[in-house]
Amino acid sequence: MKRHYNYEKRKLTPIRYTIFLIAFLSQLVFLFFFAIVGHFESGDSSSDILKNISGIGGLASTITMCILAIYGAVLLNTIIIENYIGENRIRVYLYPYGRKKLFLLKVKCFVLVFLKFQFLGLVLSNVIFLLVEFVFPIVNSGEGIFLNLLMAINSSIASSLITLVVILFSGVIGIRFSSLPATIVSSIVLVVVLGNLIAMSFAANVFLCLLVAIALTVLIYFIILYAGVRIENEDVV
């Protein structure tokens, strides 16, 4: 099993730093963008979300999540989904390792790599932003740097988990309908539907959003297990 695991991880080596760079650059750019916009905005209530670091972090995390969710869906298509639709699945189903075990192994490797490098990119960008904000204040938020750092870490965890939930759920849809475009379309629909809601949730209560993200992660875990059972019992025509 370890040999198969190492093989699947090696296949993901070329995308690790791409995931990190997308997460890092997107988050950092939008953090400073919204901070600067909020700095020059008038003091009306509609711009309150741009007047505090949690609101700015929520908006930046949501946009980064949307970008990574769509990119992740494309990756998932290439790495996993295309092996389980059409004629490709016949070759995979004949593999002696076991259909369900192989599918879950592929998903596990993808999740661990994507989660690790997305989280690292988000945390590093948030820390850099907070350090710059501490030295050269843009937002002038009332919270201390340590509280903001704690919220940034929680936000990074929640954003990473929700991104993976969107990617994996889109992948399940792609397998269910035997369609690569269905994976991409469903990921776009999910980020459009959930985007504004998630941004408001991050701004309102990061800790509550983290609990919701954990609950969704548990849910997608059981959905992936069910997809593995379907693959195990599926007839090859």
KAWOLIN-V684914 format. One record per pair of residues at least 6 apart in sequence whose ideal C-beta (glycine too) atoms are under 8 Angstrom apart, sorted by the first residue. I is the first residue (numbers start at 0). J is the second residue. D is the distance in Angstrom with one decimal. If there is no record, write none. Layout:
i=I j=J d=D
i=I j=J d=D
This chain:
i=0 j=104 d=7.7
i=3 j=96 d=6.2
i=3 j=101 d=7.5
i=3 j=104 d=6.0
i=4 j=104 d=6.3
i=4 j=107 d=7.8
i=4 j=108 d=6.6
i=7 j=104 d=6.0
i=7 j=105 d=5.8
i=7 j=108 d=4.1
i=8 j=108 d=5.3
i=8 j=111 d=8.0
i=8 j=112 d=6.9
i=10 j=78 d=6.9
i=10 j=108 d=7.9
i=11 j=78 d=7.1
i=11 j=108 d=6.1
i=11 j=109 d=6.7
i=11 j=112 d=4.6
i=14 j=74 d=6.1
i=14 j=112 d=7.4
i=15 j=112 d=5.9
i=15 j=116 d=5.1
i=16 j=116 d=7.3
i=18 j=67 d=7.2
i=18 j=70 d=7.8
i=18 j=71 d=8.0
i=18 j=112 d=7.5
i=18 j=113 d=5.9
i=18 j=116 d=4.2
i=18 j=117 d=5.6
i=18 j=120 d=7.1
i=19 j=116 d=4.3
i=19 j=117 d=7.5
i=19 j=119 d=5.9
i=19 j=120 d=4.5
i=20 j=120 d=7.0
i=21 j=63 d=7.8
i=21 j=66 d=6.3
i=21 j=67 d=6.0
i=21 j=70 d=6.3
i=21 j=120 d=7.1
i=22 j=63 d=6.1
i=22 j=67 d=6.2
i=22 j=116 d=7.1
i=22 j=117 d=4.6
i=22 j=118 d=7.9
i=22 j=119 d=7.6
i=22 j=120 d=2.9
i=22 j=121 d=5.2
i=22 j=124 d=7.3
i=23 j=119 d=7.9
i=23 j=120 d=3.7
i=23 j=121 d=7.5
i=23 j=123 d=5.8
i=23 j=124 d=4.9
i=24 j=120 d=8.0
i=24 j=124 d=7.7
i=25 j=59 d=7.9
i=25 j=62 d=6.7
i=25 j=63 d=4.3
i=25 j=66 d=5.4
i=25 j=67 d=7.7
i=26 j=59 d=5.5
i=26 j=60 d=6.8
i=26 j=63 d=4.7
i=26 j=120 d=6.8
i=26 j=121 d=5.4
i=26 j=124 d=3.9
i=26 j=125 d=6.8
i=27 j=124 d=3.9
i=27 j=127 d=6.4
i=27 j=128 d=6.5
i=29 j=58 d=6.9
i=29 j=59 d=3.8
i=29 j=62 d=5.2
i=29 j=63 d=6.7
i=30 j=55 d=6.2
i=30 j=56 d=6.8
i=30 j=59 d=4.6
i=30 j=124 d=6.7
i=30 j=125 d=7.3
i=30 j=128 d=4.4
i=31 j=128 d=6.8
i=31 j=131 d=8.0
i=31 j=137 d=7.7
i=32 j=59 d=7.8
i=33 j=49 d=5.8
i=33 j=55 d=4.5
i=33 j=58 d=5.2
i=33 j=59 d=6.1
i=34 j=49 d=7.7
i=34 j=55 d=5.4
i=34 j=128 d=7.6
i=34 j=132 d=7.3
i=34 j=137 d=4.5
i=34 j=138 d=5.3
i=35 j=137 d=6.5
i=36 j=49 d=5.9
i=37 j=46 d=6.4
i=37 j=48 d=8.0
i=37 j=49 d=2.9
i=37 j=50 d=5.5
i=37 j=55 d=6.4
i=37 j=137 d=8.0
i=37 j=138 d=6.4
i=38 j=137 d=5.2
i=38 j=138 d=7.0
i=40 j=46 d=4.1
i=40 j=49 d=5.7
i=40 j=50 d=7.7
i=42 j=50 d=7.8
i=47 j=54 d=7.2
i=48 j=54 d=3.6
i=48 j=55 d=7.6
i=48 j=57 d=7.5
i=48 j=58 d=7.0
i=48 j=202 d=5.2
i=49 j=55 d=6.2
i=49 j=58 d=7.8
i=50 j=138 d=6.9
i=50 j=140 d=7.8
i=51 j=138 d=6.8
i=51 j=140 d=5.2
i=51 j=141 d=7.9
i=51 j=142 d=7.6
i=51 j=202 d=7.8
i=52 j=129 d=7.6
i=52 j=132 d=7.0
i=52 j=138 d=5.5
i=52 j=140 d=4.6
i=52 j=142 d=6.6
i=52 j=147 d=5.1
i=52 j=150 d=7.5
i=53 j=142 d=7.8
i=53 j=147 d=7.8
i=53 j=150 d=5.6
i=53 j=154 d=7.8
i=53 j=201 d=7.0
i=53 j=202 d=5.8
i=53 j=205 d=6.2
i=54 j=201 d=7.9
i=54 j=202 d=4.1
i=55 j=138 d=6.6
i=56 j=125 d=6.8
i=56 j=150 d=7.0
i=56 j=151 d=6.2
i=56 j=154 d=5.3
i=56 j=201 d=6.6
i=56 j=205 d=7.9
i=57 j=154 d=7.0
i=57 j=197 d=7.7
i=57 j=198 d=5.1
i=57 j=199 d=7.4
i=57 j=200 d=7.4
i=57 j=201 d=2.8
i=57 j=202 d=4.1
i=57 j=205 d=7.7
i=58 j=198 d=5.4
i=58 j=201 d=7.7
i=58 j=202 d=7.5
i=60 j=121 d=7.1
i=60 j=154 d=5.4
i=60 j=155 d=7.5
i=60 j=157 d=7.9
i=60 j=158 d=4.3
i=60 j=197 d=8.0
i=60 j=198 d=7.9
i=60 j=201 d=5.8
i=61 j=158 d=7.8
i=61 j=194 d=5.6
i=61 j=195 d=7.9
i=61 j=197 d=5.2
i=61 j=198 d=4.1
i=61 j=201 d=6.7
i=63 j=121 d=7.0
i=63 j=158 d=6.9
i=64 j=158 d=5.1
i=64 j=161 d=6.2
i=64 j=162 d=4.8
i=64 j=165 d=7.7
i=64 j=190 d=7.2
i=64 j=194 d=7.9
i=64 j=197 d=7.0
i=65 j=190 d=4.2
i=65 j=194 d=5.7
i=67 j=117 d=6.0
i=67 j=162 d=5.1
i=68 j=162 d=5.2
i=68 j=165 d=4.3
i=68 j=166 d=5.8
i=68 j=169 d=7.8
i=68 j=186 d=5.3
i=68 j=189 d=7.1
i=68 j=190 d=5.1
i=69 j=183 d=7.1
i=69 j=186 d=5.4
i=69 j=187 d=6.2
i=69 j=190 d=6.8
i=71 j=113 d=6.0
i=71 j=162 d=6.6
i=71 j=163 d=7.5
i=71 j=165 d=7.8
i=71 j=166 d=3.9
i=71 j=186 d=7.6
i=72 j=165 d=7.8
i=72 j=166 d=5.5
i=72 j=169 d=4.8
i=72 j=170 d=7.1
i=72 j=182 d=5.1
i=72 j=183 d=5.4
i=72 j=185 d=7.7
i=72 j=186 d=3.7
i=73 j=183 d=6.6
i=74 j=109 d=7.6
i=74 j=113 d=7.7
i=75 j=109 d=6.7
i=75 j=166 d=5.7
i=75 j=167 d=7.6
i=75 j=169 d=7.3
i=75 j=170 d=4.6
i=75 j=173 d=7.7
i=75 j=182 d=6.5
i=76 j=170 d=7.7
i=76 j=173 d=6.7
i=76 j=179 d=4.9
i=76 j=182 d=5.2
i=76 j=183 d=7.1
i=78 j=105 d=7.1
i=78 j=109 d=6.2
i=79 j=102 d=7.7
i=79 j=105 d=5.0
i=79 j=106 d=6.7
i=79 j=109 d=6.5
i=79 j=170 d=6.6
i=80 j=170 d=5.4
i=80 j=173 d=4.6
i=80 j=174 d=6.0
i=80 j=179 d=6.3
i=80 j=182 d=5.6
i=81 j=87 d=5.9
i=81 j=179 d=6.2
i=82 j=88 d=6.7
i=82 j=90 d=8.0
i=82 j=91 d=4.8
i=82 j=105 d=7.8
i=83 j=91 d=6.6
i=83 j=102 d=7.1
i=83 j=174 d=5.1
i=83 j=230 d=6.5
i=84 j=173 d=7.2
i=84 j=174 d=6.6
i=84 j=177 d=4.2
i=84 j=178 d=6.9
i=84 j=179 d=7.1
i=85 j=177 d=6.6
i=88 j=235 d=7.0
i=89 j=235 d=5.5
i=91 j=98 d=7.5
i=91 j=101 d=7.0
i=92 j=98 d=5.6
i=92 j=233 d=7.8
i=92 j=235 d=5.4
i=94 j=101 d=5.9
i=96 j=104 d=7.8
i=97 j=231 d=7.6
i=98 j=227 d=7.8
i=98 j=230 d=5.0
i=98 j=231 d=4.8
i=98 j=233 d=7.8
i=99 j=227 d=4.2
i=99 j=228 d=6.5
i=99 j=230 d=6.0
i=99 j=231 d=4.0
i=102 j=226 d=7.3
i=102 j=227 d=5.0
i=102 j=230 d=5.2
i=103 j=223 d=7.2
i=103 j=224 d=7.6
i=103 j=227 d=5.1
i=106 j=167 d=7.1
i=106 j=223 d=5.7
i=110 j=163 d=6.0
i=110 j=167 d=7.4
i=113 j=162 d=7.9
i=113 j=163 d=6.3
i=113 j=166 d=7.3
i=114 j=159 d=5.5
i=114 j=160 d=7.7
i=114 j=163 d=6.0
i=117 j=158 d=7.9
i=117 j=159 d=4.9
i=117 j=162 d=6.4
i=118 j=155 d=5.7
i=118 j=156 d=6.9
i=118 j=159 d=4.7
i=121 j=154 d=7.8
i=121 j=155 d=3.9
i=121 j=158 d=6.2
i=121 j=159 d=6.6
i=122 j=151 d=7.2
i=122 j=152 d=6.5
i=122 j=155 d=5.0
i=125 j=148 d=7.8
i=125 j=151 d=3.8
i=125 j=152 d=7.6
i=125 j=154 d=7.3
i=125 j=155 d=6.2
i=126 j=148 d=7.1
i=126 j=151 d=7.2
i=129 j=144 d=5.9
i=129 j=147 d=5.5
i=129 j=148 d=5.9
i=129 j=151 d=6.4
i=131 j=137 d=7.9
i=132 j=138 d=6.1
i=132 j=140 d=7.6
i=132 j=144 d=8.0
i=132 j=147 d=7.9
i=133 j=144 d=5.1
i=140 j=147 d=6.9
i=142 j=150 d=7.8
i=150 j=205 d=4.9
i=153 j=205 d=4.8
i=153 j=206 d=6.1
i=153 j=208 d=7.9
i=153 j=209 d=5.0
i=154 j=201 d=5.9
i=154 j=205 d=5.2
i=154 j=208 d=7.6
i=154 j=209 d=8.0
i=156 j=209 d=6.1
i=156 j=212 d=7.2
i=157 j=201 d=7.3
i=157 j=205 d=6.9
i=157 j=208 d=4.9
i=157 j=209 d=4.4
i=157 j=211 d=7.7
i=157 j=212 d=4.1
i=158 j=201 d=7.8
i=158 j=212 d=7.8
i=160 j=212 d=4.1
i=160 j=213 d=6.7
i=160 j=215 d=7.0
i=160 j=216 d=4.9
i=161 j=193 d=7.7
i=161 j=197 d=6.5
i=161 j=212 d=5.0
i=161 j=215 d=6.5
i=163 j=216 d=7.2
i=163 j=219 d=7.5
i=164 j=212 d=7.5
i=164 j=215 d=4.6
i=164 j=216 d=6.1
i=164 j=218 d=7.7
i=164 j=219 d=4.8
i=165 j=186 d=5.9
i=165 j=189 d=4.8
i=165 j=190 d=6.3
i=165 j=193 d=7.3
i=166 j=186 d=6.6
i=167 j=219 d=5.1
i=167 j=222 d=7.5
i=167 j=223 d=6.1
i=168 j=185 d=7.2
i=168 j=189 d=6.9
i=168 j=219 d=6.0
i=168 j=222 d=6.9
i=169 j=181 d=8.0
i=169 j=182 d=4.9
i=169 j=183 d=7.5
i=169 j=185 d=4.3
i=169 j=186 d=4.0
i=169 j=189 d=6.6
i=170 j=182 d=5.7
i=171 j=222 d=5.9
i=171 j=223 d=7.1
i=171 j=226 d=5.1
i=172 j=181 d=5.4
i=172 j=182 d=6.5
i=172 j=185 d=4.4
i=173 j=179 d=6.2
i=173 j=181 d=4.8
i=173 j=182 d=3.3
i=173 j=185 d=7.3
i=174 j=226 d=6.2
i=174 j=230 d=7.6
i=175 j=181 d=8.0
i=175 j=226 d=7.9
i=197 j=208 d=7.3
i=200 j=207 d=7.0
i=200 j=208 d=4.4
i=200 j=211 d=7.1
i=201 j=208 d=5.5
